Amino acid sequence: MTIWKKPLNLEQLNLTSKNTLIEHLQIEYTEFSDNSISATMPVAHITHQPLGMLHGGASVVLAETLGSVAANMCVDDQHFCVGLDINANHIRAMRTGVVTGTASPIHLGVSTQVWQINLTDEKERLICSSRLTIAVKKIKSKAGK
């Protein structure tokens, strides 16, 4: 059974990245299943730190992007989700290639969600393990109610 409350369309998701940090880092949504969503990001000059390795901050951007999008796809149209806390353990360095992130839920509650996001290299070796805590908020009506 799927966790998604909104229809997932990779083409539409990728269009939402236009003129954002997501587009700048060339993050691309690539796959989803009934309970996970994945995206890729190049490991190249735009995502490097000065020593020529994948920047930890770029890894966190990919993780938060996936977890936030996934969280918002798991709530109805009367709610939205925002990040509360993220942590990341950087396990292995990468200098070139493509990193793939996959977000899966740990907890889908009424007021909070927790997502596990693992980043792997092309050989499916763990690069970064991240956990994102999300606040689920109700959209206020324009009438101020």
KEKE-3310 file (N, C-alpha, C; in steps of 0.2 Angstrom, whole numbers, plus 5000, padded with zeros to 4 digits):
npx = (5004:5003:5011:5009:4999:4996:4997:5012:5024:5037:5042:5035:5039:5052:5051:5047:5059:5065:5074:5079:5089:5090:5090:5101:5111:5109:5101:5091:5075:5072:5066:5052:5044:5031:5034:5045:5057:5068:5083:5096:5112:5126:5143:5154:5163:5153:5148:5158:5169:5183:5194:5192:5182:5165:5155:5150:5139:5132:5128:5119:5109:5104:5098:5089:5081:5075:5068:5060:5052:5046:5039:5029:5022:5015:5005:4988:4979:4977:4987:5005:5022:5037:5055:5062:5073:5089:5101:5117:5128:5143:5150:5158:5170:5168:5174:5171:5158:5141:5129:5117:5102:5090:5075:5065:5051:5052:5043:5027:5018:5004:5007:5021:5034:5047:5061:5072:5086:5097:5112:5121:5134:5139:5142:5133:5138:5137:5137:5133:5123:5107:5095:5080:5069:5052:5040:5023:5011:4996:4987:4982:4967:4963:4954:4957:4954)
npy = (4994:5011:5026:5038:5053:5062:5063:5056:5062:5061:5070:5082:5084:5087:5099:5108:5112:5122:5137:5136:5131:5117:5115:5122:5114:5103:5092:5078:5071:5054:5041:5032:5023:5013:5017:5025:5038:5043:5052:5060:5067:5076:5073:5084:5099:5108:5103:5101:5102:5112:5103:5095:5085:5078:5089:5090:5098:5099:5086:5086:5095:5087:5077:5084:5089:5078:5072:5082:5084:5072:5071:5081:5075:5066:5071:5078:5091:5101:5103:5106:5103:5106:5107:5102:5097:5091:5078:5072:5059:5057:5045:5040:5046:5055:5059:5060:5057:5051:5054:5045:5048:5041:5042:5036:5033:5034:5037:5042:5053:5063:5076:5076:5070:5058:5055:5044:5046:5039:5041:5035:5028:5025:5011:5007:5009:5016:5033:5044:5045:5050:5059:5066:5077:5082:5095:5094:5105:5114:5122:5139:5147:5159:5168:5170:5161)
npz = (5000:4996:5003:4998:4997:4987:4969:4962:4950:4941:4931:4933:4947:4944:4937:4947:4952:4946:4945:4958:4972:4971:4957:4953:4959:4951:4955:4952:4952:4951:4953:4961:4973:4982:4995:4995:4988:4976:4971:4960:4961:4954:4957:4956:4951:4955:4967:4975:4989:4995:4994:4984:4986:4988:4995:5012:5015:5002:5002:5012:5007:4997:5004:5013:5003:4997:5008:5012:5001:4999:5012:5010:5000:5007:5014:5015:5005:5014:5022:5025:5025:5034:5037:5053:5060:5055:5053:5048:5044:5037:5028:5018:5007:4991:4975:4961:4949:4952:4965:4973:4981:4993:5000:5014:5025:5043:5052:5051:5057:5064:5067:5066:5056:5052:5043:5034:5025:5014:5005:4991:4982:4964:4965:4975:4988:5004:5006:5014:5028:5033:5044:5044:5053:5052:5053:5053:5046:5047:5034:5035:5033:5021:5026:5038:5048)
capx = (5000:5007:5011:5008:4992:4996:5000:5019:5025:5044:5043:5032:5043:5058:5049:5047:5066:5067:5076:5081:5096:5090:5092:5108:5115:5108:5097:5085:5071:5073:5062:5049:5040:5026:5036:5052:5058:5075:5085:5103:5116:5132:5149:5159:5165:5147:5146:5164:5172:5190:5199:5190:5177:5158:5154:5145:5133:5128:5124:5113:5104:5101:5094:5083:5077:5071:5064:5054:5047:5042:5034:5024:5018:5012:4999:4983:4980:4975:4993:5011:5028:5044:5060:5063:5080:5092:5108:5120:5134:5147:5153:5164:5172:5167:5177:5168:5152:5134:5127:5109:5099:5084:5071:5060:5049:5053:5037:5022:5013:4999:5011:5028:5037:5054:5063:5079:5089:5103:5115:5125:5138:5137:5143:5129:5141:5135:5141:5130:5116:5104:5089:5076:5062:5048:5034:5017:5007:4989:4987:4977:4963:4964:4949:4960:4950)
capy = (5000:5017:5031:5045:5056:5066:5059:5057:5062:5063:5076:5087:5086:5090:5106:5112:5114:5127:5143:5135:5128:5111:5115:5124:5108:5098:5087:5076:5065:5048:5035:5032:5016:5014:5020:5029:5042:5044:5058:5060:5073:5075:5074:5088:5105:5112:5100:5099:5107:5114:5097:5091:5079:5080:5094:5088:5103:5097:5080:5088:5098:5082:5073:5088:5090:5072:5071:5087:5083:5066:5073:5085:5071:5061:5075:5080:5097:5105:5103:5106:5100:5110:5103:5104:5095:5086:5076:5068:5056:5057:5039:5039:5052:5054:5064:5060:5052:5053:5051:5044:5048:5038:5044:5032:5035:5030:5039:5047:5055:5069:5083:5076:5064:5057:5052:5041:5047:5036:5043:5030:5030:5020:5004:5006:5010:5021:5039:5048:5043:5056:5058:5072:5077:5086:5097:5094:5111:5115:5128:5143:5149:5167:5172:5171:5156)
capz = (5000:4995:5008:4995:4997:4981:4964:4961:4943:4941:4927:4937:4952:4942:4935:4953:4954:4942:4948:4965:4974:4968:4950:4953:4961:4946:4958:4948:4955:4947:4955:4967:4975:4986:5001:4995:4983:4975:4966:4959:4961:4951:4961:4952:4954:4958:4973:4979:4994:4992:4994:4978:4988:4989:5001:5016:5014:4996:5004:5016:5003:4993:5009:5015:4997:4996:5014:5012:4995:5001:5017:5007:4996:5011:5018:5011:5003:5020:5026:5022:5029:5034:5041:5060:5062:5050:5054:5043:5045:5031:5029:5013:5002:4984:4971:4955:4948:4954:4971:4973:4988:4993:5007:5016:5031:5049:5056:5048:5062:5062:5068:5064:5052:5052:5036:5034:5018:5012:4999:4989:4975:4959:4967:4980:4994:5008:5007:5019:5031:5036:5046:5044:5056:5049:5056:5048:5048:5044:5030:5037:5028:5019:5029:5045:5052)
cpx = (5004:5006:5009:5000:4991:4999:5008:5020:5032:5045:5040:5036:5049:5057:5049:5054:5068:5068:5077:5088:5096:5092:5099:5113:5114:5105:5091:5082:5071:5069:5058:5045:5034:5028:5043:5052:5066:5077:5093:5106:5123:5138:5154:5160:5159:5145:5152:5166:5180:5195:5197:5185:5170:5158:5148:5138:5129:5125:5118:5107:5100:5096:5088:5078:5072:5066:5058:5049:5043:5037:5028:5019:5014:5006:4994:4984:4979:4982:4999:5016:5034:5049:5061:5071:5083:5099:5111:5127:5137:5151:5159:5164:5170:5170:5174:5162:5145:5132:5119:5107:5092:5081:5066:5058:5051:5046:5033:5016:5008:5003:5018:5029:5044:5056:5070:5081:5096:5106:5121:5129:5135:5137:5138:5132:5138:5139:5139:5123:5113:5097:5086:5070:5059:5042:5028:5012:5001:4989:4981:4973:4964:4959:4951:4957:4955)
cpy = (5006:5022:5038:5047:5060:5062:5061:5057:5065:5070:5082:5089:5089:5097:5110:5115:5120:5134:5142:5132:5121:5110:5117:5118:5102:5091:5085:5070:5060:5042:5036:5025:5018:5018:5024:5033:5043:5050:5057:5067:5072:5076:5077:5094:5109:5109:5098:5104:5108:5108:5093:5085:5082:5083:5091:5092:5101:5090:5081:5091:5092:5078:5077:5089:5084:5071:5076:5086:5077:5067:5076:5081:5066:5065:5077:5088:5103:5106:5104:5104:5105:5106:5106:5103:5090:5084:5072:5065:5054:5051:5038:5045:5050:5060:5065:5056:5055:5049:5050:5044:5045:5039:5039:5034:5031:5031:5044:5048:5061:5075:5082:5070:5064:5052:5050:5042:5044:5038:5037:5032:5025:5013:5002:5006:5016:5027:5043:5045:5049:5055:5065:5072:5083:5088:5097:5100:5111:5122:5132:5146:5157:5171:5173:5166:5151)
cpz = (5000:5001:5005:4995:4991:4976:4963:4953:4943:4937:4930:4943:4950:4940:4941:4955:4951:4946:4956:4966:4971:4961:4949:4955:4956:4950:4954:4951:4949:4947:4961:4967:4979:4993:5001:4988:4982:4970:4966:4960:4958:4957:4957:4955:4958:4965:4977:4984:4992:4991:4988:4980:4988:4995:5005:5016:5008:4998:5008:5012:4999:4998:5011:5009:4996:5002:5014:5006:4997:5007:5015:5003:5000:5015:5013:5009:5008:5024:5022:5027:5028:5039:5048:5062:5056:5053:5049:5045:5038:5032:5024:5009:4995:4980:4964:4954:4950:4960:4971:4980:4988:5000:5008:5023:5037:5053:5052:5052:5059:5062:5066:5060:5053:5046:5037:5026:5018:5006:4998:4983:4970:4960:4973:4987:4998:5008:5013:5022:5035:5039:5047:5048:5053:5053:5051:5051:5044:5040:5033:5032:5027:5023:5037:5050:5054)
residu = (MET:THR:ILE:TRP:LYS:LYS:PRO:LEU:ASN:LEU:GLU:GLN:LEU:ASN:LEU:THR:SER:LYS:ASN:THR:LEU:ILE:GLU:HIS:LEU:GLN:ILE:GLU:TYR:THR:GLU:PHE:SER:ASP:ASN:SER:ILE:SER:ALA:THR:MET:PRO:VAL:ALA:HIS:ILE:THR:HIS:GLN:PRO:LEU:GLY:MET:LEU:HIS:GLY:GLY:ALA:SER:VAL:VAL:LEU:ALA:GLU:THR:LEU:GLY:SER:VAL:ALA:ALA:ASN:MET:CYS:VAL:ASP:ASP:GLN:HIS:PHE:CYS:VAL:GLY:LEU:ASP:ILE:ASN:ALA:ASN:HIS:ILE:ARG:ALA:MET:ARG:THR:GLY:VAL:VAL:THR:GLY:THR:ALA:SER:PRO:ILE:HIS:LEU:GLY:VAL:SER:THR:GLN:VAL:TRP:GLN:ILE:ASN:LEU:THR:ASP:GLU:LYS:GLU:ARG:LEU:ILE:CYS:SER:SER:ARG:LEU:THR:ILE:ALA:VAL:LYS:LYS:ILE:LYS:SER:LYS:ALA:GLY:LYS)
# end
